[in-house]
Amino acid sequence: MNTISLFTISVFIWGTTWIGISAQVGDVPITVSIFYRFALAGVIMLVGLALMHRLQRPNVWRFVVIQAMCLFCFNFIALYKAAALIPSGLIAVVFSLVSICNAINARLFFGDKISRQTVLAGSIGATGLMLIFWTDLFANFDNATLQGIGWAMLGTLIFSFGNMASRHNSSLGITPVTANSWGMGIGALALLGLIKIGGQSMSLSTQPVYWVALIYLSVIGSVVGFTTYLMLIARVGSARAGYATVMFPVIALVISTVFEDYSWTPLAITGVVLTLVGNVVMFRRPEVRHSHYYKDNRV
């Protein structure tokens, strides 16, 4: 598969998973839906690697577990809660700023320098988000929108913590494929524990769209999307592959406009443009040396 195909597939998959998340929000408890997603994805990954004789056991499990909790459990609980409150396309825009969270967390956990361009990218992105939600939060205060933004930002931050764990795992010689394969299974078990503790029932939806979304999120979003992105990184490097993060919110917003009746305003358009510009500025930093460690994992 050529580089253009890998990039196109990665952007399309990441841009469409957000509407799938929205389709799962409803009669089935959020934690149960996420459990179904990663239980299926984990089985596919682990069995698939075993059949190809490529399944490896991590030599250190601690940070694999932390990665699992951050990438395949708590972060998605927050993102699914956000999907119940704000359009999926806007969640994608918030999530696209994960690279800025990564830069801050890399400074806190690994001592990496935060460059001027990182500060500039963060400032542009934050301004863009403020403009996108200006009407709901300032002109006509909407508490539900505020909560949705909060959940989306929390999910993005937790995902960034998972990226830091992935970076540490890589330094220990644990490949992202190995960590994510076991991580999906561990995340599913953790979700099952939360379901039992919370006394939730393992209910099943009767809506066909729910099951279509589940299969899409598990097989395409979690397994295929992750694999194509790793192949893209191997082909062109993490910095160039990271531009997929700039593009997928555009796909998500178009889908949200069609299926969720998202209403565009001049402020929202300006905000989206600024947010995407912030991502471009972020990924144009040539001095980022460790980006492949914390950009290896996606929705």
DALINDA-V524432 format. One record per backbone hydrogen bond with DSSP energy under -0.5 kcal/mol. NH is the residue of the N-H (numbers start at 1). CO is the residue of the C=O. E is the energy in kcal/mol with one decimal. If there is no record, write none. Layout:
NH,CO,E + NH,CO,E
This chain:
6,2,-2.0 + 7,3,-2.5 + 8,4,-2.7 + 9,5,-2.6 + 10,6,-2.2 + 11,7,-2.4 + 12,8,-2.5 + 13,9,-2.7 + 14,10,-2.4 + 15,11,-2.2 + 16,12,-1.2 + 16,13,-0.7 + 17,13,-1.3 + 20,16,-1.1 + 21,17,-2.0 + 22,18,-1.9 + 23,19,-1.7 + 24,20,-0.8 + 24,21,-1.0 + 25,21,-0.6 + 25,22,-1.0 + 26,24,-0.6 + 26,28,-0.7 + 33,29,-2.2 + 34,30,-2.3 + 35,31,-2.0 + 36,32,-2.5 + 37,33,-2.0 + 38,34,-2.3 + 39,35,-2.5 + 40,36,-1.9 + 41,37,-2.2 + 42,38,-2.5 + 43,39,-2.0 + 44,40,-2.2 + 45,41,-2.6 + 46,42,-2.9 + 47,43,-2.6 + 48,44,-2.3 + 49,45,-2.5 + 50,46,-2.1 + 51,47,-2.6 + 52,48,-1.5 + 53,50,-1.3 + 54,49,-3.3 + 55,49,-0.8 + 56,54,-0.5 + 65,61,-2.4 + 66,62,-1.8 + 67,63,-2.4 + 68,64,-2.3 + 69,65,-2.4 + 70,66,-1.9 + 71,67,-2.8 + 72,68,-2.1 + 74,69,-2.0 + 75,69,-0.6 + 77,73,-1.6 + 78,74,-1.8 + 79,75,-2.1 + 80,76,-2.7 + 81,77,-1.8 + 82,78,-2.0 + 83,79,-1.9 + 84,80,-0.8 + 84,81,-0.6 + 85,82,-1.9 + 86,82,-2.4 + 90,87,-0.7 + 91,87,-1.4 + 92,88,-1.9 + 93,89,-1.5 + 94,90,-2.2 + 95,91,-2.8 + 96,92,-1.6 + 97,94,-1.5 + 98,95,-1.9 + 99,96,-0.7 + 100,97,-1.0 + 101,97,-1.5 + 102,98,-2.7 + 103,99,-1.8 + 104,100,-1.9 + 105,101,-2.8 + 106,102,-2.7 + 107,103,-1.4 + 108,104,-2.0 + 109,105,-3.1 + 110,106,-1.8 + 111,106,-0.5 + 111,107,-0.9 + 112,106,-1.7 + 115,113,-0.7 + 119,115,-1.7 + 120,116,-2.6 + 121,117,-2.9 + 122,118,-2.6 + 123,119,-2.3 + 124,120,-2.5 + 125,121,-2.7 + 126,122,-2.6 + 127,123,-2.1 + 128,124,-2.3 + 129,125,-2.4 + 130,126,-2.1 + 131,127,-2.0 + 132,128,-2.3 + 133,129,-2.0 + 134,131,-0.9 + 137,133,-2.3 + 138,134,-2.9 + 139,134,-1.7 + 140,135,-3.6 + 142,136,-1.5 + 146,142,-2.0 + 147,143,-2.4 + 148,144,-2.4 + 149,145,-2.6 + 150,146,-2.3 + 151,147,-2.6 + 152,148,-2.4 + 153,149,-2.8 + 154,150,-2.4 + 155,151,-2.7 + 156,152,-2.1 + 157,153,-2.4 + 158,154,-2.6 + 159,155,-2.2 + 160,156,-1.9 + 161,157,-1.9 + 162,158,-1.9 + 163,159,-1.7 + 164,160,-1.8 + 165,161,-2.0 + 166,162,-2.3 + 167,163,-2.3 + 168,164,-2.1 + 169,165,-2.6 + 170,166,-2.4 + 171,167,-1.7 + 172,168,-1.0 + 172,169,-0.6 + 173,170,-1.5 + 174,169,-2.6 + 175,173,-0.7 + 179,175,-2.7 + 180,176,-2.8 + 181,177,-2.1 + 182,178,-2.1 + 183,179,-2.2 + 184,180,-2.5 + 185,181,-1.2 + 186,182,-2.7 + 187,183,-3.0 + 188,184,-2.1 + 189,185,-2.1 + 190,186,-2.4 + 191,187,-2.4 + 192,188,-2.2 + 193,189,-2.1 + 194,190,-2.2 + 195,191,-2.2 + 196,192,-2.2 + 197,193,-2.6 + 198,194,-2.4 + 199,196,-0.8 + 200,195,-2.1 + 203,201,-2.3 + 208,206,-0.5 + 210,207,-0.9 + 211,207,-1.1 + 212,208,-2.2 + 213,209,-2.3 + 214,210,-2.3 + 215,211,-2.3 + 216,212,-2.3 + 217,213,-3.0 + 218,214,-2.4 + 219,215,-2.7 + 220,215,-0.7 + 220,216,-1.0 + 221,216,-2.9 + 222,217,-1.6 + 223,218,-0.8 + 224,219,-2.5 + 225,220,-2.9 + 227,223,-2.0 + 228,224,-2.8 + 229,225,-1.9 + 230,226,-2.0 + 231,227,-2.1 + 232,228,-2.1 + 233,229,-2.4 + 234,230,-2.3 + 235,231,-1.5 + 236,232,-2.9 + 237,232,-0.5 + 237,233,-2.2 + 241,237,-2.0 + 242,238,-1.8 + 243,240,-1.3 + 244,241,-1.9 + 245,242,-1.9 + 246,243,-0.7 + 247,243,-1.2 + 248,244,-2.3 + 249,245,-0.5 + 250,247,-1.1 + 251,247,-1.2 + 252,248,-2.4 + 253,249,-2.5 + 254,250,-2.1 + 255,251,-2.3 + 256,252,-2.4 + 257,253,-2.1 + 258,254,-1.7 + 259,255,-2.9 + 260,256,-2.0 + 262,256,-1.3 + 264,262,-0.5 + 269,265,-2.8 + 270,266,-2.3 + 271,267,-2.6 + 272,268,-2.7 + 273,269,-2.3 + 274,270,-2.4 + 275,271,-2.4 + 276,272,-2.5 + 277,273,-2.4 + 278,274,-2.4 + 279,275,-1.6 + 280,276,-2.2 + 281,277,-2.7 + 282,278,-2.0 + 283,279,-2.4 + 284,280,-0.9 + 284,281,-0.6 + 285,282,-1.2 + 286,284,-0.8 + 288,285,-0.9 + 289,287,-0.7 + 293,290,-2.0 + 294,290,-0.8 + 295,291,-0.7
